[in-house]
């Protein structure tokens, strides 16, 4: 059957349009309701006696809450602390467990007075990066739980 003329709308055509609009609305709502936020870079000013002290707290909590937690997001990762401040800024490197060399997936760096903690790298823009940033903010506020 062809389309009806300008005086009478085609009911099937209108139903297809309505169904398409409903589907688009549902997809939009589902995409807006992600259960986990995506991460991003972090630049957070914290109260700490030094950049090294700030990273030591993150290193000890991160080892417990990320690397040894059994969480699937951190299963294939390990953390390397580089806290010697004689060369560059103190930092924590998160690497793939199978690759002992190469570029880190995430760098957690501290510098300045007052101390600023920064995170960057490819892992930063993932769900794991969001978890890391949330944990760093919580731990820097005084909490120590996972």
C-alpha positions in Angstrom: 0.0 0.0 0.0 1.2 3.5 -0.8 1.1 6.5 1.4 -2.2 8.3 1.9 -2.6 11.7 0.3 -2.1 15.0 2.0 -5.6 14.9 3.5 -5.3 11.6 5.3 -2.2 10.6 7.3 -0.7 7.1 7.0 -1.3 5.5 10.4 1.6 3.0 9.9 4.0 5.8 9.1 3.0 7.7 12.2 3.3 4.6 14.4 6.8 3.9 13.1 7.8 7.5 13.8 6.4 7.3 17.3 8.2 4.0 18.0 11.4 5.5 16.7 11.1 8.5 18.9 10.3 6.3 21.9 13.3 4.1 21.3 15.6 7.2 21.0 14.2 8.5 24.3 14.9 5.2 26.1 18.4 5.0 24.7 19.1 8.6 25.8 17.8 7.9 29.3 19.9 4.7 29.6 23.1 6.5 28.5 22.4 9.2 31.1 22.0 6.6 33.9 25.5 5.1 33.9 26.1 3.2 37.1 29.8 4.2 37.2 31.2 7.6 36.3 34.0 7.9 33.9 37.2 9.4 35.2 39.4 12.2 34.1 42.5 14.0 35.2 42.6 15.2 38.8 44.3 18.3 40.3 43.6 18.4 44.0 45.1 20.7 46.6 45.5 18.8 49.9 46.6 19.4 53.4 49.8 17.4 53.8 53.2 18.2 55.4 54.9 17.4 52.1 54.2 15.9 48.6 56.0 12.7 49.7 53.8 12.4 52.8 50.6 12.8 50.7 51.8 10.0 48.3 52.8 7.7 51.1 49.2 7.7 52.3 47.9 7.0 48.8 50.5 4.3 48.3 49.6 2.4 51.5 45.9 2.7 51.0 46.1 2.0 47.2 48.1 -1.1 47.8 45.4 -2.4 50.1 42.3 -1.1 48.3 43.3 -1.4 44.7 46.1 -3.8 44.1 45.2 -6.5 46.7 41.4 -6.0 46.7 40.6 -8.5 44.0 38.6 -5.8 42.1 38.6 -6.8 38.5 39.5 -3.2 37.4 42.8 -3.5 39.2 43.5 -7.3 38.7 46.2 -6.9 36.0 47.9 -3.8 37.5 50.6 -3.0 40.0 51.8 0.2 41.5 55.4 1.4 41.6 56.2 4.2 44.1 58.9 6.7 43.0 59.1 8.8 46.1 62.8 9.8 45.9 62.6 13.6 45.5 66.2 14.1 44.5 65.2 13.6 40.9 61.9 15.1 39.7 58.6 15.1 41.5 57.5 12.2 43.7 55.0 10.0 42.0 53.2 6.6 41.9 53.1 4.7 38.6 50.3 2.3 37.8 51.5 -0.3 35.3 50.3 -3.5 33.7 51.5 -6.4 35.7 52.8 -8.2 32.6 54.9 -5.3 31.5 57.6 -4.3 33.9 58.8 -1.6 31.5 57.2 1.0 29.3 54.8 3.9 29.8 52.6 3.8 32.9 48.8 3.6 32.5 48.4 6.2 35.3 50.7 8.6 37.1 49.8 10.0 40.5 52.1 12.9 41.2 52.4 15.4 44.1 54.1 18.7 44.1 54.3 22.2 45.6 53.4 23.9 48.9 50.5 23.6 49.5 50.6 20.1 48.1 48.8 19.4 44.8 48.0 15.9 43.7 47.6 15.2 40.0 46.6 12.1 38.1 47.0 11.6 34.4 47.5 8.9 31.8 45.2 6.6 29.7 43.7 4.9 32.8 42.5 8.3 34.1 39.6 8.4 31.6 38.2 5.0 32.6 35.9 3.7 35.4 39.0 2.7 37.3 40.4 6.2 36.9 37.2 7.6 38.4 37.5 5.1 41.3 41.2 6.1 41.9 40.3 9.8 41.9 37.4 9.3 44.3 39.6 7.3 46.6 42.4 9.9 46.5 40.0 12.7 47.3 38.5 10.7 50.2 41.9 9.6 51.6 43.2 13.2 51.3 40.3 14.3 53.4 41.3 12.1 56.3 39.5 8.8 55.6 41.4 5.6 55.3 38.8 3.0 54.3 38.4 1.4 51.0 
